[in-house]
Amino acid sequence: MEIILNNQKYDIIKDYKDAFNKEEIESKITDYYENFDYILGDYAYGKIRLKGFNEKSNKNFKPINDYQKIDEYLEKYCAYGCKYFILKKLK
């Protein structure tokens, strides 16, 4: 499903436990996320947290934000079984 946030199109590629809420994300997303290929949103203590990830082909790629490690990030830094979503930037 395609959505628009900050004049940028995204595809919702994962919406685990119906985590995606456009109004809530719009209040959190800033220009900071423009350089990321993916945005992960997870909920901790009832509040949304956002984290950007990139593919290796992105000029802004850093190993800490490697999209291939998103499952590892969910396992290590997110609450077990938390609801989350992943957005992919459309070019």
JOVENWO-V443333 format. One record per helix or strand of 2 or more residues. SS is the DSSP state (A for helix, B for strand). FROM is the first residue (numbers start at 1). TO is the last residue. Records with the same first field share a line. If there is no record, write none. Layout:
BEGIN
SS=FROM-TO  FROM-TO
END
This chain:
BEGIN
B=2-5  8-16  38-44  47-54  84-89
A=22-28  31-35  63-65  67-77
END
